[in-house]
Amino acid sequence: MSNLPDQPQHRQSQRTNKTAGSPTRYSGTAITAATAALLGAFSAFFIGDIALVPILLSSTGVVLGLVSRKQLQQDKTLGGAGASAAGAIIGAIVLIIVLLPWLLIPFANVVAGFN
């Protein structure tokens, strides 16, 4: 007998990537929503003169984010709730940032006395 303490048995890790009830696949709509919203955000800051590109991309992100949320509620095997929420939220924020000056300019002209 040796005087060494008992060493723990090295077991193979029983962890797997899939747990009970976890999503097995990601929603392509959710990933597209997040991608469109992020592209809209980047285009709003890097292509500032052309407002049409960020408006189209961000509104696409919002619409697809909301559609994918509905899909995720109906099909529990789909993953991508975070991407879906990110697409809707980032897209909405970019839309507000891009459209706010266009909405405030007429109000500012009225306040300043311009016709």
C-alpha distances in whole Angstrom, upper triangle without the diagonal:
4,7,9,11,11,14,17,18,21,23,27,29,31,34,37,41,42,42,44,48,47,50,50,53,55,58,60,63,61,60,64,65,62,63,67,67,65,67,70,68,68,72,73,72,73,76,77,81,80,79,80,76,74,76,76,72,71,73,71,68,69,71,68,65,67,67,64,63,65,63,60,61,62,59,56,54,55,54,56,57,56,58,61,61,61,64,66,66,66,69,71,70,71,74,75,75,77,80,80,82,84,85,86,88,91,90,90,94,95,94,95,99,98,100
4,5,8,10,12,15,17,19,22,26,28,30,33,36,39,41,41,43,47,46,49,49,51,53,57,59,62,59,58,62,63,60,61,65,64,62,65,68,66,66,69,71,69,70,73,75,78,78,77,77,74,72,74,73,70,69,71,69,66,67,69,66,64,66,66,62,61,64,62,58,60,61,58,55,53,54,52,54,55,54,56,59,59,59,62,64,63,63,66,68,68,69,72,73,72,74,77,77,80,82,82,83,86,88,88,88,91,93,91,93,96,96,97
4,6,9,12,15,17,20,23,26,28,31,33,36,39,41,41,43,47,46,49,49,52,53,57,59,61,59,58,61,62,60,61,64,64,62,64,67,65,65,68,70,68,69,72,74,77,77,76,77,73,71,73,73,69,68,71,69,66,67,68,66,63,65,65,62,61,63,62,58,59,61,58,54,53,54,52,54,55,54,56,58,58,58,61,63,62,62,66,67,66,68,71,72,71,73,76,76,78,81,81,82,84,87,86,86,90,91,90,91,94,94,96
4,6,8,12,14,16,20,23,25,27,30,33,36,38,38,40,43,43,45,45,48,50,53,55,58,55,54,58,59,56,57,60,60,58,60,63,61,61,65,66,65,65,68,70,74,73,72,73,70,67,69,69,65,65,67,65,62,63,65,62,59,61,62,58,57,60,58,55,56,57,55,51,49,51,49,50,51,50,52,55,55,54,57,60,59,59,62,64,63,64,67,68,67,70,72,73,75,77,77,78,81,83,83,83,86,88,86,88,91,91,92
4,6,9,12,15,18,21,23,25,27,31,34,36,35,37,40,40,43,43,46,47,51,53,56,53,52,56,56,54,55,58,58,56,59,61,59,59,63,64,63,64,67,68,72,72,70,71,68,65,67,67,63,62,64,63,59,61,62,59,57,59,59,56,55,57,55,52,53,54,52,48,47,48,46,47,48,47,49,52,52,52,55,57,56,56,60,61,60,62,65,65,65,67,70,70,72,75,75,76,78,81,80,80,84,85,84,85,89,88,90
4,6,9,12,15,18,20,22,24,28,31,33,32,34,38,37,40,40,43,45,48,51,53,51,50,53,54,52,53,57,56,54,57,60,58,58,62,63,62,63,66,67,71,70,69,69,66,64,66,65,62,61,63,61,58,59,60,57,55,57,57,53,52,55,53,49,50,52,49,46,44,45,44,45,46,45,48,50,50,50,53,55,55,55,58,60,59,61,63,64,64,66,69,69,71,74,74,75,77,80,79,79,83,84,83,84,88,88,89
4,6,9,12,15,17,19,22,25,28,30,29,32,35,35,37,37,40,42,45,48,50,48,47,50,51,49,50,53,53,51,54,56,55,55,58,60,59,59,62,64,67,67,66,66,63,61,63,62,58,58,60,58,55,56,57,54,52,54,54,50,50,52,50,47,48,49,46,43,41,43,41,42,43,43,45,47,48,47,50,52,52,52,55,57,56,57,60,61,61,63,66,66,69,71,71,72,74,77,76,77,80,81,80,82,85,85,86
4,6,9,12,14,16,18,22,25,26,26,28,31,31,34,34,37,39,42,44,47,44,43,47,48,46,47,51,50,48,51,54,52,52,56,57,56,57,60,62,65,64,63,63,60,58,60,59,56,55,57,55,51,53,54,51,49,50,51,47,46,48,47,43,44,46,43,39,38,39,37,39,40,39,41,44,44,44,47,49,49,49,52,54,53,55,58,58,58,61,63,63,66,68,68,69,72,74,74,74,77,79,78,79,82,82,83
4,6,10,12,14,17,20,23,25,24,26,30,30,32,32,35,37,41,43,46,43,42,46,47,45,46,50,50,48,51,53,52,52,55,57,56,57,60,62,65,64,63,63,60,58,59,59,55,54,56,54,51,52,53,50,48,50,50,46,45,47,45,42,43,44,41,38,36,38,36,38,39,39,41,43,44,44,47,49,49,49,52,54,53,55,57,59,59,61,63,64,66,68,68,69,72,75,74,75,78,79,78,80,83,83,84
4,7,9,12,14,17,20,22,22,25,28,27,30,29,32,34,38,40,43,41,39,43,44,42,43,47,47,45,47,50,49,49,52,54,53,54,56,58,62,61,60,60,56,54,56,55,52,51,53,51,48,49,50,47,45,47,47,43,43,45,43,40,41,42,39,36,34,35,33,35,37,36,38,41,41,41,44,46,46,46,49,51,51,52,55,56,56,58,60,61,63,65,66,67,69,72,72,72,75,77,76,77,80,80,81
4,6,8,11,14,17,19,19,21,25,24,27,26,29,31,35,37,40,38,37,41,42,40,41,45,45,43,46,49,48,48,51,53,52,53,55,57,61,59,58,58,55,53,54,53,50,49,51,49,46,47,48,45,43,45,44,41,40,42,40,37,38,39,36,33,31,32,31,33,34,34,36,38,39,39,42,44,44,45,47,49,49,50,53,54,54,56,58,59,62,64,64,65,68,70,70,71,74,75,75,76,79,79,79
4,6,9,11,14,16,17,20,23,22,24,23,26,28,32,34,37,35,34,38,39,37,38,42,42,41,43,46,45,45,48,50,50,50,53,55,58,57,56,55,52,50,52,51,47,47,48,46,43,44,45,42,40,42,42,38,38,40,37,34,36,37,33,30,28,29,28,30,32,32,33,36,37,37,39,42,42,42,45,47,47,48,50,52,52,54,56,57,60,61,62,63,66,68,68,69,71,73,73,74,77,76,77
4,5,8,11,13,14,17,20,19,21,21,23,25,29,31,34,32,31,35,36,34,35,39,39,37,40,43,42,42,45,47,46,47,50,51,55,54,52,52,49,47,48,47,44,43,45,43,40,41,42,39,37,39,38,35,34,36,34,31,33,34,30,27,25,26,25,27,28,28,30,32,33,33,36,38,38,39,41,43,43,44,47,48,49,50,53,54,56,58,58,60,62,65,64,65,68,69,69,70,73,73,74
4,6,10,11,11,14,17,16,19,18,22,24,27,30,33,31,30,34,35,33,35,38,38,37,40,42,42,42,45,47,47,47,50,52,55,53,52,52,48,46,48,47,43,43,44,42,39,40,41,37,35,37,37,33,32,34,32,29,30,31,28,25,22,24,23,25,27,27,29,31,32,33,35,37,37,38,40,42,43,44,46,48,48,50,52,53,56,57,57,59,62,64,64,64,67,69,68,70,73,72,73
4,7,8,9,12,15,13,16,16,19,21,24,27,29,27,27,30,31,30,31,34,35,34,36,39,38,38,41,43,43,44,46,48,51,50,48,48,45,43,44,43,40,39,40,38,35,36,37,34,32,33,33,30,29,31,29,26,27,28,25,22,20,21,20,22,23,23,25,27,28,29,31,33,34,34,37,39,39,40,43,44,44,46,48,49,52,53,54,55,58,60,60,61,64,65,65,66,69,69,69
4,5,7,10,13,11,13,12,15,18,21,24,26,25,24,27,29,27,29,32,32,31,34,36,36,37,39,41,41,42,44,46,49,48,46,46,42,40,42,41,37,37,38,36,33,34,35,31,29,31,31,27,27,29,26,23,25,26,22,19,17,18,17,19,21,22,23,25,27,27,29,31,32,33,35,37,37,38,41,42,43,44,46,48,50,52,52,54,56,58,58,59,62,64,63,65,68,67,67
4,7,10,12,9,10,10,12,14,18,20,23,21,20,24,25,24,25,28,29,28,30,33,33,33,36,37,38,39,41,42,46,44,43,42,39,37,38,37,33,33,34,32,29,30,31,28,26,28,27,23,24,25,23,20,22,23,20,17,15,15,14,16,18,18,19,22,23,24,25,28,29,29,31,33,34,35,37,39,39,41,43,44,47,48,48,50,53,55,55,56,59,60,60,62,64,63,64
4,7,8,6,8,7,11,13,17,19,22,20,20,24,25,24,25,29,29,29,31,33,33,34,37,38,39,40,42,43,46,45,43,42,39,37,38,37,34,33,34,31,29,30,30,27,25,26,26,22,22,23,21,18,20,20,17,14,12,13,12,15,17,18,19,21,23,24,25,27,28,29,31,33,34,35,37,39,40,41,43,44,47,48,48,50,53,55,55,56,59,60,60,62,64,64,64
4,6,5,9,10,13,15,18,21,23,22,22,26,26,25,27,30,30,30,33,35,35,36,39,40,41,42,43,45,48,46,44,44,41,39,39,38,35,34,35,33,30,30,31,28,26,27,26,23,22,23,21,18,19,20,17,14,12,14,13,16,17,18,20,22,23,24,26,28,29,30,32,33,35,36,38,39,40,42,44,45,48,49,49,51,53,55,55,56,59,60,60,62,65,64,64
4,6,9,10,14,16,19,22,24,22,23,27,27,27,29,32,32,32,35,36,36,38,40,41,42,44,45,47,50,48,46,45,42,40,40,39,36,35,35,33,31,31,31,28,26,27,26,23,22,22,20,17,18,18,16,12,11,14,14,17,18,19,22,22,24,25,27,28,29,31,33,34,35,37,39,40,42,43,44,46,49,50,49,51,54,56,55,57,60,61,61,63,65,65,65
4,7,9,12,14,16,20,21,19,21,24,24,24,26,29,29,30,32,34,34,36,38,39,40,42,43,44,47,45,43,42,39,37,37,36,33,32,32,30,28,28,28,25,23,23,22,19,18,19,17,14,14,15,12,8,8,11,11,14,15,17,19,19,21,23,24,25,27,28,30,31,33,34,36,37,39,40,41,43,46,47,46,48,51,53,52,54,57,58,58,60,62,62,62
4,6,9,11,13,17,19,17,18,21,22,21,23,26,26,26,29,31,31,32,35,36,37,38,40,41,44,42,40,39,36,34,35,33,31,30,30,28,25,25,26,23,21,21,21,17,17,18,16,13,14,15,12,9,7,9,8,11,12,14,16,17,18,20,22,23,24,26,27,29,30,32,33,35,36,38,39,40,44,44,44,46,49,51,50,52,55,56,56,58,60,59,60
4,6,7,10,13,15,14,15,18,18,18,20,23,23,24,26,28,29,30,32,33,35,36,37,39,41,39,37,36,33,32,32,30,28,27,27,25,22,23,23,20,18,19,18,14,14,15,13,10,12,13,10,7,5,5,5,9,10,13,14,14,16,18,19,21,22,24,25,27,28,30,31,33,34,35,37,38,41,42,42,44,47,48,48,50,53,54,54,56,58,57,57
4,7,10,13,15,15,15,18,19,19,21,23,24,25,27,29,30,31,33,34,36,37,38,40,42,40,38,37,34,32,33,31,28,28,28,26,23,24,24,21,20,21,19,16,17,18,15,12,15,15,11,9,6,6,7,11,13,15,15,16,19,20,21,23,25,26,27,29,30,31,33,35,36,37,38,40,43,44,44,46,49,50,51,52,55,56,56,58,60,59,59
4,7,9,12,11,12,14,16,16,17,20,21,22,24,26,27,28,29,31,33,33,34,36,39,36,35,33,30,29,30,28,25,25,25,22,20,22,21,18,17,19,17,13,15,16,13,11,14,14,11,10,7,5,6,8,12,14,13,14,17,18,18,20,22,23,24,26,28,29,30,32,33,34,35,38,40,41,41,43,46,47,48,49,52,53,54,55,58,56,56
4,6,9,8,8,11,12,13,14,16,18,18,20,22,23,24,26,28,29,30,31,33,35,33,31,30,27,25,26,24,21,21,22,19,17,18,18,14,13,15,14,11,12,14,11,9,13,14,11,11,8,5,4,5,9,11,10,10,14,14,14,17,19,19,20,23,24,25,26,28,30,30,32,34,37,37,37,40,42,44,44,46,48,49,50,52,54,53,52
4,5,5,7,9,10,11,13,14,16,17,19,20,22,23,24,26,28,29,29,31,33,31,29,27,25,23,23,21,19,19,19,16,14,15,14,11,10,12,11,7,10,11,8,8,11,12,10,11,9,6,6,6,8,11,9,9,12,13,12,14,17,18,18,20,22,23,24,26,28,28,29,32,34,34,35,37,40,41,42,43,46,47,48,49,51,50,50
4,5,5,6,8,10,10,12,14,15,16,18,20,21,22,24,26,26,27,29,31,28,27,25,22,21,21,19,16,17,17,14,12,15,14,10,11,13,11,8,12,13,11,11,15,15,13,14,13,9,9,8,11,13,10,10,13,14,12,14,17,17,17,20,22,22,22,26,27,27,28,31,33,33,34,36,38,40,41,42,44,46,47,48,50,49,48
4,5,5,6,9,10,10,12,14,15,16,18,20,21,22,25,25,25,27,29,26,24,22,20,19,19,16,14,14,14,11,9,11,10,6,7,10,8,6,9,11,9,10,13,14,13,15,14,11,11,9,10,12,9,8,11,12,10,12,15,15,14,17,19,19,20,23,24,24,25,28,30,30,30,33,35,37,37,39,41,42,43,45,47,46,45
4,5,5,6,9,10,11,12,14,15,17,18,20,21,23,24,25,26,29,26,24,23,20,18,19,17,14,14,14,11,9,10,10,7,6,9,8,5,8,10,9,9,12,14,13,14,14,10,9,6,7,8,5,4,8,9,7,9,12,13,13,15,17,18,18,21,22,23,24,26,29,29,30,32,34,36,37,38,40,42,42,44,46,45,45
4,5,5,6,9,10,11,12,14,15,17,18,20,22,22,23,25,27,25,23,22,19,18,19,17,14,14,15,12,10,12,13,9,9,12,12,9,11,14,13,12,16,17,16,16,15,12,10,7,9,9,6,7,10,9,8,11,14,13,13,16,18,18,19,22,23,23,25,27,29,30,30,33,35,37,37,39,41,43,43,45,47,45,45
4,6,5,6,8,10,10,12,14,15,16,18,20,21,21,23,25,22,21,19,16,15,16,14,10,11,12,9,7,10,11,7,8,12,11,9,12,15,14,14,17,18,18,19,18,14,13,10,12,12,9,9,12,11,8,11,14,13,12,15,17,16,17,20,21,21,22,25,27,27,28,31,33,35,36,37,39,40,41,43,45,43,43
4,5,5,6,9,10,10,12,14,15,16,19,20,20,21,24,21,19,18,15,13,14,12,9,9,9,7,4,7,8,5,5,9,9,8,10,13,13,13,16,18,17,19,19,15,13,10,11,11,7,6,9,8,5,7,10,10,9,12,14,13,14,17,18,18,20,22,25,25,25,28,30,32,32,34,36,37,38,40,42,40,40
4,6,5,6,9,10,11,12,14,15,17,18,19,20,23,21,19,18,16,13,15,14,10,9,11,10,6,9,11,9,7,11,12,11,12,15,15,15,18,20,19,20,19,16,13,10,10,9,5,6,8,6,4,8,9,8,8,12,13,12,14,17,17,18,20,22,24,25,26,28,30,32,33,34,36,38,38,40,42,41,41
4,5,5,6,8,10,11,12,14,16,16,17,19,21,19,18,17,14,12,14,13,9,10,12,10,7,11,12,10,10,14,15,13,15,18,18,17,21,22,21,22,21,18,16,12,14,12,9,10,12,9,7,11,12,10,10,14,15,13,15,18,18,18,20,23,25,25,26,29,30,33,34,34,36,38,39,40,42,41,41
4,6,5,6,9,10,10,12,14,15,15,17,19,16,15,14,11,9,10,9,5,6,9,6,5,9,10,9,10,13,14,13,15,18,18,18,21,23,23,24,23,20,18,15,16,14,11,11,13,10,7,10,12,10,8,12,13,11,12,16,16,15,17,20,22,22,23,26,27,29,31,32,33,35,36,37,40,38,38
4,5,5,6,9,10,10,13,14,15,16,18,16,14,14,11,8,10,9,6,5,8,7,5,7,10,10,9,12,14,14,15,18,18,19,21,23,23,24,24,20,18,15,15,13,10,10,11,8,5,7,8,6,5,8,9,8,10,13,13,13,15,17,19,20,21,23,25,27,28,29,31,33,34,35,37,36,36
4,5,5,6,8,10,11,12,13,15,18,16,15,15,12,9,12,12,8,8,11,11,8,11,14,13,12,16,17,16,18,21,21,21,23,26,25,26,25,22,19,16,16,14,11,12,12,9,7,10,10,7,8,11,11,9,12,14,14,14,17,19,21,21,23,25,26,29,30,30,32,35,35,36,38,37,37
4,5,5,6,8,10,10,11,13,16,14,13,13,9,8,11,10,7,8,11,10,9,12,15,14,14,17,19,18,20,23,23,23,26,28,27,28,27,24,22,18,19,17,14,15,15,12,10,13,13,10,9,13,13,10,12,15,14,14,17,19,20,21,23,25,26,28,30,30,32,34,35,36,38,36,37
4,6,5,6,9,10,10,11,13,12,10,10,7,4,7,8,5,5,9,9,8,11,13,13,14,16,18,18,20,22,23,23,26,28,28,29,29,25,23,19,20,18,15,15,15,12,10,12,12,9,7,10,10,7,9,12,11,10,13,15,17,17,19,21,22,25,26,27,28,31,31,32,34,33,33
4,5,5,7,9,10,10,14,13,11,12,10,7,9,11,8,7,11,12,10,12,15,16,15,18,20,20,21,24,25,24,27,29,29,30,30,26,24,20,20,17,15,16,15,12,11,12,11,8,7,10,9,6,9,11,10,9,13,15,16,17,19,20,22,25,25,26,28,30,31,31,34,32,33
4,5,5,6,8,10,13,12,12,13,10,8,12,13,10,10,14,14,13,15,18,18,18,21,23,22,23,27,27,27,29,32,31,32,31,28,25,22,22,19,17,18,18,14,13,15,15,11,11,14,12,9,12,15,12,12,15,17,18,19,21,23,24,27,28,28,30,32,33,33,36,34,35
4,5,5,5,7,10,9,9,10,7,6,9,10,9,10,13,14,13,16,18,18,19,22,23,23,25,27,28,28,31,33,33,33,33,29,27,24,24,22,19,20,20,17,15,17,16,13,12,14,13,10,12,14,12,11,14,16,17,17,20,21,22,25,26,26,28,31,31,31,34,32,32
4,6,6,5,9,8,7,9,8,5,8,11,10,9,12,14,14,15,18,19,19,21,23,24,25,28,29,29,31,33,34,34,35,31,29,25,25,22,20,20,20,17,15,16,15,12,11,13,11,7,9,11,9,7,11,13,13,14,17,18,18,21,23,23,24,27,28,28,30,29,29
4,6,6,9,10,10,13,11,9,12,14,13,13,16,17,17,18,21,22,22,24,26,26,27,30,31,31,33,36,36,36,36,33,30,26,26,24,21,22,22,18,17,18,17,14,14,15,13,10,12,14,10,10,13,15,14,16,19,19,20,23,24,24,25,28,28,28,31,30,31
4,6,9,10,11,13,11,10,13,15,14,14,18,19,18,20,23,23,23,26,28,28,29,32,33,33,35,37,37,38,37,34,31,28,28,25,23,24,24,20,19,21,20,16,16,18,16,13,15,17,14,12,16,18,17,18,21,22,22,25,27,26,28,31,31,31,33,31,32
4,6,6,8,10,8,8,11,13,12,14,16,17,18,20,22,23,23,26,27,28,29,32,33,33,36,37,37,38,38,34,32,29,29,27,24,25,25,22,20,21,21,17,16,18,17,13,14,16,14,11,15,17,16,16,20,21,20,23,25,25,26,29,30,29,32,29,30
4,6,6,10,9,9,11,14,14,14,17,18,19,20,22,24,24,26,28,29,30,33,34,34,36,38,39,40,40,36,34,30,30,28,25,26,25,22,20,21,20,17,16,17,16,12,13,14,11,9,12,14,12,13,17,17,17,20,22,21,22,26,26,26,28,26,27
4,6,9,10,10,12,14,15,16,18,20,21,22,24,25,26,28,30,31,32,35,36,36,39,40,41,42,42,38,37,33,33,31,28,28,28,25,23,24,23,20,18,20,18,15,15,16,14,11,13,15,13,13,17,17,16,19,21,21,21,25,26,25,27,24,25
4,6,6,8,9,11,12,14,15,17,18,20,21,23,24,26,27,28,30,32,33,34,36,38,38,40,40,36,34,31,31,29,26,26,26,24,21,22,22,19,17,18,18,14,14,16,14,10,12,15,14,13,16,18,17,20,22,22,23,26,27,27,28,26,26
4,6,6,6,9,10,11,12,14,16,17,18,20,21,23,24,26,27,29,30,31,33,35,36,37,38,34,32,29,29,27,24,24,23,21,19,19,19,16,14,15,14,11,10,12,11,7,9,12,11,10,13,15,15,17,20,20,21,24,25,25,27,24,24
4,6,5,6,9,10,11,12,14,15,16,18,20,21,22,24,26,27,28,30,32,33,34,36,36,32,31,28,28,26,24,23,23,21,18,18,19,17,14,15,15,12,11,13,13,9,10,14,14,12,15,18,17,19,22,22,23,25,27,28,29,27,26
4,5,5,6,8,10,11,12,14,16,16,18,20,21,22,24,26,27,28,30,32,32,34,34,30,29,25,26,24,21,21,21,19,16,17,18,15,12,14,15,11,11,14,14,10,12,16,16,15,18,20,20,22,25,25,26,29,30,30,32,30,30
4,5,5,6,8,10,10,12,14,15,16,18,20,20,22,24,25,26,28,30,31,32,32,28,27,23,23,21,19,18,18,16,13,14,14,11,9,11,11,8,8,11,10,8,10,13,14,14,16,18,19,21,23,24,25,28,29,29,31,29,29
4,6,5,6,8,10,11,12,14,15,17,18,20,21,23,24,25,27,29,30,31,32,28,27,24,23,22,19,18,18,16,13,13,14,12,9,10,11,8,6,10,10,7,8,12,13,12,14,17,18,19,21,22,24,26,27,28,30,28,27
4,6,5,6,9,10,11,12,14,16,16,18,20,21,22,24,26,27,28,30,30,26,25,22,22,22,19,17,18,17,13,13,15,13,10,12,13,11,9,13,14,11,12,15,17,15,17,20,21,22,24,26,27,29,30,31,33,31,30
4,6,5,6,9,10,10,12,14,15,16,18,20,21,22,24,26,26,28,28,24,23,19,20,19,15,15,16,14,10,11,13,11,8,11,12,10,9,13,13,12,13,17,18,18,19,22,23,25,27,28,29,31,32,33,35,33,33
4,5,5,6,9,10,10,12,14,15,16,19,20,21,23,25,25,26,27,23,22,18,18,17,14,13,13,11,8,8,10,8,4,7,9,6,6,10,11,10,11,14,16,16,17,20,21,23,24,26,28,29,30,32,34,32,32
4,5,5,6,8,10,11,12,14,15,17,18,20,21,23,24,26,27,23,22,19,18,18,15,13,14,13,9,9,11,10,6,7,10,9,7,11,12,11,11,14,17,16,17,20,22,23,24,26,27,29,30,32,33,32,31
4,5,5,6,8,10,10,12,14,16,16,18,20,21,22,24,24,21,20,17,17,17,14,12,13,13,9,9,12,11,8,10,13,11,10,14,16,14,15,18,20,20,20,24,25,26,28,29,31,32,34,35,37,35,35
4,6,5,6,9,10,10,12,14,15,16,18,20,20,22,22,18,17,14,14,13,10,9,10,9,5,6,9,8,5,8,11,10,10,13,15,14,16,18,21,21,21,24,26,27,28,30,32,33,34,36,38,36,36
4,6,5,6,9,10,11,13,14,15,17,19,20,21,22,19,18,15,14,13,11,9,9,9,6,4,7,8,5,6,10,10,9,12,14,14,15,17,20,20,20,22,25,26,27,28,31,32,33,34,36,35,35
4,5,5,6,9,10,11,13,14,16,17,18,20,22,18,18,15,14,15,13,10,11,12,9,7,11,12,9,10,13,13,12,15,17,17,17,19,22,21,21,24,27,28,28,30,32,33,34,36,38,37,36
4,5,5,6,8,10,10,12,14,15,16,18,19,15,15,12,12,13,10,8,10,11,8,8,11,12,10,12,15,15,14,17,19,19,20,22,25,24,25,28,30,31,32,34,36,37,38,40,41,40,39
4,6,5,6,9,10,10,12,14,15,16,17,14,13,10,9,10,8,5,6,8,5,5,8,10,9,10,13,14,14,16,18,19,19,22,25,25,25,27,30,31,31,33,35,36,37,39,41,40,40
4,5,5,7,9,10,11,13,14,16,18,15,14,12,10,12,11,7,8,10,8,6,10,12,11,11,14,16,15,17,20,20,20,22,25,25,24,27,30,31,31,33,35,36,37,39,41,40,39
4,5,5,6,9,10,11,12,15,16,13,14,12,11,14,12,9,11,13,11,10,13,15,13,14,18,19,18,20,23,23,23,25,28,27,27,30,33,33,34,36,38,39,40,42,44,42,42
4,5,5,6,9,10,10,12,13,10,10,8,8,11,9,6,9,11,10,10,13,15,14,15,18,19,19,21,24,24,24,27,30,29,29,32,35,36,36,38,40,41,42,44,46,45,44
4,5,5,6,9,10,11,13,10,10,9,7,10,10,6,8,11,10,9,12,15,14,15,18,19,19,21,24,24,25,26,30,30,29,32,35,36,36,38,40,41,41,44,46,45,44
4,5,5,6,9,11,13,11,12,12,10,13,13,10,11,15,14,12,15,18,17,17,21,22,22,23,26,27,27,28,32,31,31,33,36,37,37,39,42,42,43,45,47,46,45
4,5,5,6,9,10,8,10,10,10,13,13,10,13,15,14,14,17,19,19,20,23,24,24,26,28,29,29,31,34,34,33,36,39,39,40,42,44,45,46,48,50,49,48
4,5,5,6,8,6,7,8,7,11,11,9,11,14,14,14,16,19,19,20,22,24,24,26,28,29,30,31,35,35,34,37,40,41,41,43,45,46,46,49,51,50,49
4,6,6,10,9,10,11,9,13,14,11,13,16,16,15,18,21,21,21,24,26,25,27,30,31,31,32,36,36,35,37,40,41,41,43,46,46,47,49,51,50,50
4,6,9,9,12,13,12,16,17,14,16,19,19,18,21,23,23,24,27,28,28,30,32,33,33,35,38,38,37,40,43,43,43,46,48,48,49,52,53,52,52
4,6,6,9,11,12,15,16,14,16,19,19,19,22,24,24,25,28,29,29,31,33,34,34,36,40,39,39,42,44,45,45,48,50,50,51,54,55,54,54
4,5,8,11,11,14,15,14,16,19,19,20,22,24,25,26,28,30,30,32,34,35,36,37,41,41,40,43,46,47,47,49,51,52,52,55,56,56,55
4,7,10,11,15,15,15,17,20,20,21,23,25,25,27,29,30,31,33,35,36,37,39,42,42,42,44,47,48,48,50,53,53,54,56,58,57,57
4,7,9,12,12,11,14,16,16,18,20,21,22,24,26,27,28,30,32,32,33,35,38,38,38,41,44,45,45,47,49,50,51,53,55,54,54
4,6,8,9,9,12,13,14,16,18,19,20,22,24,25,26,28,29,30,32,33,36,37,37,39,42,43,44,45,48,49,49,51,53,52,52
4,5,5,6,9,10,11,12,14,15,16,18,20,21,22,24,26,27,28,30,33,33,34,36,38,40,40,42,44,45,46,48,50,49,49
4,6,5,6,8,10,11,12,14,15,17,18,20,21,23,24,26,27,28,31,32,32,34,37,38,38,40,42,43,44,46,48,47,47
4,5,5,6,9,10,10,12,14,15,16,18,20,21,22,24,25,26,30,31,30,32,35,37,37,38,41,42,42,44,46,46,46
4,5,5,6,9,10,10,12,14,15,16,18,20,21,22,24,25,28,29,29,31,34,36,36,37,40,41,41,43,45,44,45
4,5,5,6,9,10,11,12,14,16,17,19,20,21,22,24,27,28,28,30,32,34,34,36,38,39,40,42,44,43,43
4,5,5,6,8,10,11,12,14,15,17,18,20,21,22,25,26,26,28,31,32,32,34,36,37,38,40,42,41,41
4,6,5,6,8,10,10,12,14,15,16,18,19,21,24,25,25,27,29,31,31,32,35,36,36,38,41,40,40
4,6,6,6,8,10,11,12,14,15,16,18,19,22,23,23,25,28,30,30,31,34,35,36,37,40,39,39
4,6,5,6,9,10,11,12,14,15,16,18,21,21,21,24,26,28,28,29,32,33,33,35,38,37,37
4,5,5,6,9,10,11,12,14,15,16,19,21,20,22,25,27,26,28,31,32,32,34,36,35,36
4,5,5,6,9,10,11,12,14,15,18,19,20,21,24,26,26,27,30,31,31,33,35,34,35
4,6,5,6,9,10,10,12,14,17,17,18,20,22,24,25,26,28,30,30,32,34,33,33
4,5,5,6,9,10,10,12,15,16,15,17,20,22,22,23,26,27,27,29,32,31,31
4,5,5,6,9,10,10,13,15,15,16,19,21,21,22,25,26,26,28,30,30,30
4,5,5,6,8,10,12,13,14,16,18,20,21,22,24,26,26,27,30,29,29
4,5,5,6,8,11,11,12,14,16,18,19,20,22,24,24,26,28,27,27
4,6,5,6,9,10,10,11,14,16,16,17,20,21,22,23,26,25,25
4,6,6,8,10,10,11,14,16,16,17,19,21,21,22,25,24,25
4,6,7,8,10,11,13,15,16,17,19,21,21,22,25,23,24
4,6,5,6,9,10,12,13,15,16,18,19,20,22,21,21
4,5,5,6,9,11,11,12,14,16,16,18,20,19,20
4,5,5,6,9,10,10,12,14,15,16,18,17,18
4,6,6,8,10,10,12,14,15,16,18,16,16
4,6,7,7,9,11,12,13,15,17,16,16
4,6,5,6,9,10,10,12,14,14,14
4,5,5,6,9,10,10,12,11,12
4,5,5,6,9,10,11,9,9
4,5,5,6,9,10,10,11
4,5,5,6,8,9,10
4,5,5,6,5,7
4,5,5,6,7
4,5,8,10
4,6,9
4,7
4
